[in-house]
């Protein structure tokens, strides 16, 4: 059985993450970019004076995937899920109690 999706789509998320008081953001993670025949994924994190600016784009560009391509599709989705778990670092400032 092929996997059939309702429609191709793109999810774009942009957010500002404010650092907890007395815990400024650390070094942002390196950008992540994933390209596949099924879509693309990107994650960009930029340090700001108040914390982080995060932009994430996930696309699914196909309507269906035949059974013989399940493994590559699963790999793309797993890689995107792993990238979504990227940790943002906050460090306790020396002035904090």
Backbone bond lengths (Angstrom), bond angles and torsions (degrees), N, CA, C in turn:
res aa  C-N    CA-C-N  psi(-1)  N-CA   C-N-CA  omega(-1)  CA-C   N-CA-C  phi
1 X - - - 1.456 - - 1.530 110.28 -
2 X 1.319 117.75 130.56 1.461 118.43 174.68 1.533 110.78 -75.70
3 X 1.320 115.73 153.86 1.460 120.79 171.40 1.519 105.78 -83.88
4 X 1.338 117.38 128.48 1.457 121.62 -178.83 1.528 108.45 -119.94
5 X 1.323 115.74 127.13 1.461 121.99 177.81 1.527 109.07 -100.67
6 X 1.312 117.44 153.45 1.466 121.57 -178.61 1.520 111.84 -62.81
7 X 1.324 116.22 -41.95 1.459 121.28 -178.38 1.520 108.85 -169.01
8 X 1.336 117.93 154.39 1.469 119.46 173.38 1.535 107.99 -65.24
9 X 1.305 117.50 150.41 1.463 119.09 179.02 1.527 112.13 -155.72
10 X 1.311 113.54 163.36 1.463 121.77 176.43 1.524 107.30 -129.46
11 X 1.325 116.32 129.11 1.463 122.22 173.54 1.516 107.40 -107.53
12 X 1.318 116.56 123.25 1.470 120.79 178.06 1.518 107.92 -121.67
13 X 1.316 115.47 126.30 1.461 121.68 179.19 1.515 108.52 -124.13
14 X 1.322 115.85 129.74 1.460 121.96 175.24 1.524 105.98 -127.18
15 X 1.322 116.51 128.60 1.467 118.87 179.44 1.514 111.91 -147.28
16 X 1.307 113.75 154.29 1.458 122.40 173.20 1.522 106.39 -107.10
17 X 1.320 116.56 125.89 1.460 120.97 178.75 1.516 107.51 -110.62
18 X 1.317 114.89 117.46 1.454 119.98 -178.49 1.526 110.42 -86.60
19 X 1.302 115.59 134.40 1.463 121.14 179.63 1.526 109.77 -70.00
20 X 1.329 117.07 144.18 1.469 119.36 173.41 1.533 109.47 -60.64
21 X 1.310 115.96 152.95 1.466 120.45 179.70 1.529 110.02 -56.05
22 X 1.306 116.56 136.66 1.470 124.81 178.93 1.532 112.79 64.56
23 X 1.342 116.94 18.18 1.467 120.59 177.84 1.529 108.82 -136.46
24 X 1.314 117.19 77.45 1.471 118.72 -179.06 1.521 111.56 -64.57
25 X 1.318 114.81 158.18 1.452 120.09 177.52 1.513 110.75 -66.12
26 X 1.289 115.70 154.82 1.456 121.44 177.78 1.515 110.37 -96.60
27 X 1.301 115.87 -148.30 1.457 121.30 177.97 1.523 108.56 -77.94
28 X 1.334 117.60 127.03 1.465 118.13 179.85 1.525 111.00 -68.10
29 X 1.320 116.88 152.34 1.471 119.83 177.85 1.532 110.33 -67.85
30 X 1.302 116.01 157.45 1.466 121.07 177.02 1.528 109.01 -64.00
31 X 1.324 117.40 148.75 1.468 119.81 176.56 1.528 110.56 -59.15
32 X 1.314 115.34 148.42 1.460 121.69 179.03 1.528 107.91 -118.49
33 X 1.314 116.30 132.83 1.467 121.57 177.68 1.525 107.86 -136.71
34 X 1.314 116.15 127.37 1.460 122.17 178.66 1.531 107.39 -125.31
35 X 1.311 116.05 127.12 1.467 121.55 176.50 1.520 107.88 -117.90
36 X 1.316 116.27 137.17 1.457 120.27 176.97 1.526 108.35 -150.31
37 X 1.318 117.60 165.50 1.469 119.67 176.07 1.537 111.90 -64.68
38 X 1.335 117.14 -14.15 1.464 121.71 -175.42 1.520 113.19 -97.20
39 X 1.319 116.69 -13.11 1.458 120.82 -179.29 1.510 110.19 157.79
40 X 1.319 114.91 -165.99 1.462 119.62 179.13 1.523 109.58 -142.07
41 X 1.327 114.02 162.65 1.458 121.75 -179.13 1.509 107.61 -142.28
42 X 1.325 116.45 139.41 1.461 119.20 172.03 1.523 109.26 -144.17
43 X 1.314 114.72 144.98 1.464 122.48 176.65 1.510 107.43 -135.06
44 X 1.320 115.49 125.53 1.461 121.37 179.50 1.522 108.10 -128.68
45 X 1.321 116.57 127.52 1.456 122.09 179.56 1.524 107.70 -124.48
46 X 1.328 116.04 124.61 1.459 121.88 -179.02 1.520 108.24 -120.81
47 X 1.327 116.65 131.43 1.463 120.65 176.60 1.529 108.83 -70.44
48 X 1.330 116.08 138.01 1.467 122.42 176.05 1.529 107.93 -125.11
49 X 1.319 118.04 168.19 1.469 119.14 178.26 1.532 113.26 -58.98
50 X 1.336 117.11 -25.93 1.467 119.93 -177.80 1.526 114.13 -102.50
51 X 1.327 118.47 -6.07 1.457 120.72 -178.21 1.516 111.65 157.27
52 X 1.353 116.63 -109.72 1.459 121.41 -178.16 1.528 110.94 -140.27
53 X 1.325 115.24 147.84 1.456 123.35 168.53 1.532 105.33 -107.79
54 X 1.331 116.97 123.50 1.465 121.79 -175.07 1.531 109.28 -119.96
55 X 1.325 115.43 132.24 1.460 121.21 173.50 1.521 108.01 -127.80
56 X 1.342 114.76 129.29 1.466 121.33 -179.22 1.520 108.49 -132.02
57 X 1.325 116.25 131.76 1.461 121.53 176.18 1.522 108.45 -130.10
58 X 1.330 115.23 125.24 1.458 122.05 176.65 1.523 107.27 -123.56
59 X 1.325 116.79 128.86 1.461 118.71 176.45 1.514 110.10 -126.22
60 X 1.313 113.89 144.87 1.443 122.70 172.13 1.523 104.58 -121.50
61 X 1.319 116.85 109.79 1.459 121.88 -167.85 1.520 114.25 -100.50
62 X 1.312 117.40 3.69 1.470 119.99 -175.83 1.528 110.51 -117.92
63 X 1.316 115.43 155.85 1.464 120.81 174.90 1.518 112.01 -92.82
64 X 1.324 115.96 -27.09 1.449 119.11 -178.61 1.515 111.40 -154.60
65 X 1.318 114.86 156.93 1.462 121.73 179.76 1.527 107.43 -134.38
66 X 1.347 116.74 123.20 1.464 118.82 178.98 1.533 111.03 -69.68
67 X 1.299 115.20 158.45 1.462 121.47 -175.90 1.526 112.66 -55.66
68 X 1.321 118.46 -35.08 1.468 119.58 -178.34 1.531 112.61 -71.63
69 X 1.339 118.10 -5.08 1.468 121.38 177.53 1.529 112.55 -111.61
70 X 1.327 117.04 12.69 1.465 120.17 179.76 1.527 112.15 -56.79
71 X 1.325 117.27 -46.00 1.466 119.98 -175.90 1.527 112.68 -62.24
72 X 1.347 120.61 -47.40 1.465 119.34 177.25 1.538 112.72 -63.03
73 X 1.335 117.61 -37.05 1.467 120.41 176.79 1.526 109.68 -64.13
74 X 1.321 116.35 -45.85 1.467 121.03 179.37 1.528 110.67 -59.78
75 X 1.337 116.69 -39.67 1.467 121.35 178.54 1.535 110.75 -62.99
76 X 1.339 116.83 -44.72 1.472 120.66 178.38 1.529 110.73 -60.63
77 X 1.325 117.16 -48.25 1.455 120.29 -179.17 1.525 111.59 -65.16
78 X 1.335 117.81 -37.91 1.468 121.39 177.66 1.519 111.29 -66.81
79 X 1.329 117.04 -40.92 1.463 120.64 178.00 1.530 110.53 -62.73
80 X 1.332 117.13 -41.59 1.467 120.95 178.23 1.533 110.39 -65.24
81 X 1.312 117.12 -42.14 1.465 120.62 178.75 1.528 110.46 -62.70
82 X 1.328 116.50 -42.08 1.470 120.57 178.58 1.533 109.77 -62.88
83 X 1.322 117.29 -42.36 1.471 120.95 179.07 1.531 110.98 -63.46
84 X 1.335 116.81 -34.83 1.469 120.50 177.73 1.522 112.26 -65.28
85 X 1.304 116.91 -17.38 1.471 120.61 179.41 1.532 112.30 -94.34
86 X 1.323 116.62 13.66 1.461 120.99 178.53 1.530 109.52 -57.50
87 X 1.314 116.10 132.56 1.460 122.09 -176.51 1.533 110.06 -88.10
88 X 1.329 115.39 133.32 1.461 120.95 172.51 1.518 107.67 -99.98
89 X 1.308 115.35 129.11 1.457 121.18 -173.44 1.534 111.34 -92.26
90 X 1.318 115.59 133.75 1.464 122.61 170.03 1.516 105.76 -124.81
91 X 1.296 116.51 137.05 1.471 119.53 -177.86 1.534 109.36 -120.39
92 X 1.285 114.92 144.39 1.474 119.98 179.65 1.529 108.09 -70.71
93 X 1.310 115.62 128.30 1.472 118.33 179.17 1.535 108.62 -74.28
94 X 1.313 115.15 156.95 1.475 119.75 -177.66 1.519 111.22 -65.82
95 X 1.337 117.01 -22.80 1.470 120.46 -179.68 1.516 111.93 -80.59
96 X 1.344 117.96 -12.72 1.468 120.57 -177.92 1.536 110.39 -74.20
97 X 1.332 116.56 147.78 1.470 119.85 179.50 1.519 111.81 -71.01
